[in-house]
Amino acid sequence: VPFCLGSINLMNNTQISQTQFMTLLQNINELQPSQGIFSFSLNWTDIQGLTPAIDNPWTASLLYRNPKFKNAGKIISLSDFLALAKNVTSLSAVSIKIEN
């Protein structure tokens, strides 16, 4: 199931490190030099149950994006996201970056 998240490594954008899925930690050098828990190791129901974390490009300088809501929201499928975007009248366009 295609879904909206910034990385194939769920450690980067979710609170998966605080779950029972830590046993799925693995190193795949072809994907990244460090260990991770990758989306293909879980099923869609498990991914939906994860708590998302807002991506923070400024962690080195200790600046945080909207800390009050850093874990708000839920992980949704790409088709649900597109349906949501289609029905929002305040948007003129949606840009999606797909990586292989």
C-alpha positions as CSV (number, residue, x, y, z in Angstrom):
1,V,0.0,0.0,0.0
2,P,1.6,3.3,-1.0
3,F,1.4,5.8,1.9
4,C,2.6,9.3,2.7
5,L,5.8,9.5,4.7
6,G,9.2,11.1,4.2
7,S,11.3,8.0,4.4
8,I,11.3,4.2,3.9
9,N,12.9,4.0,7.3
10,L,10.1,4.3,9.9
11,M,12.6,5.4,12.5
12,N,12.9,8.8,10.8
13,N,9.2,9.8,10.9
14,T,7.4,7.8,13.5
15,Q,7.7,6.7,17.1
16,I,8.4,3.1,16.1
17,S,11.4,3.0,18.4
18,Q,9.0,3.0,21.4
19,T,7.1,-0.1,20.1
20,Q,7.5,-3.9,20.0
21,F,8.8,-3.5,16.4
22,M,12.4,-2.8,17.6
23,T,13.1,-6.5,17.0
24,L,12.8,-5.6,13.2
25,L,15.8,-3.3,13.4
26,Q,18.2,-4.2,10.5
27,N,21.0,-2.8,8.5
28,I,20.5,-2.7,4.7
29,N,23.6,-0.9,3.2
30,E,21.9,-0.5,-0.2
31,L,19.3,1.8,1.4
32,Q,21.3,3.6,4.1
33,P,24.5,3.2,6.1
34,S,22.8,3.0,9.5
35,Q,20.2,0.6,11.0
36,G,16.5,1.1,10.5
37,I,13.1,-0.4,10.6
38,F,11.8,-0.3,7.1
39,S,8.2,0.0,5.9
40,F,8.4,-3.3,4.0
41,S,9.0,-5.2,7.2
42,L,5.5,-4.3,8.6
43,N,2.0,-4.8,7.2
44,W,-0.4,-1.9,6.5
45,T,-2.4,-2.4,9.7
46,D,0.8,-2.2,11.8
47,I,2.0,1.0,10.0
48,Q,-1.4,2.7,10.5
49,G,-1.0,2.0,14.2
50,L,2.2,3.9,14.5
51,T,2.4,7.4,15.9
52,P,3.8,9.8,13.3
53,A,6.5,12.4,14.2
54,I,6.8,15.7,12.4
55,D,10.0,15.8,10.3
56,N,12.4,18.3,11.9
57,P,15.3,19.6,9.7
58,W,16.6,21.8,12.6
59,T,17.4,19.3,15.3
60,A,21.1,20.1,15.3
61,S,20.2,23.7,16.4
62,L,17.6,22.5,18.9
63,L,14.8,24.3,17.0
64,Y,11.6,22.2,16.8
65,R,8.6,22.5,14.5
66,N,5.3,23.0,16.4
67,P,6.4,20.9,19.5
68,K,2.8,20.9,20.9
69,F,1.6,18.8,17.9
70,K,4.8,16.9,17.0
71,N,3.0,13.6,17.2
72,A,-0.4,14.7,16.0
73,G,-2.1,13.2,13.0
74,K,-2.1,9.7,11.5
75,I,-0.4,7.9,8.6
76,I,-2.7,7.7,5.6
77,S,-2.5,5.9,2.3
78,L,-1.6,7.8,-0.8
79,S,-5.1,7.3,-2.2
80,D,-6.7,8.7,1.0
81,F,-4.4,11.7,0.8
82,L,-5.3,12.4,-2.8
83,A,-9.0,12.1,-2.1
84,L,-8.6,14.5,0.9
85,A,-6.6,17.0,-1.3
86,K,-9.2,16.8,-4.1
87,N,-12.0,17.8,-1.7
88,V,-10.2,20.8,-0.1
89,T,-11.2,24.0,-1.9
90,S,-8.4,26.1,-0.4
91,L,-5.8,24.2,-2.4
92,S,-4.9,25.0,-6.0
93,A,-2.5,22.2,-6.4
94,V,-0.7,19.3,-4.7
95,S,2.9,18.3,-5.4
96,I,4.0,14.8,-4.7
97,K,7.6,13.6,-4.8
98,I,7.9,9.8,-5.5
99,E,11.3,8.2,-5.0
100,N,12.3,4.7,-6.1
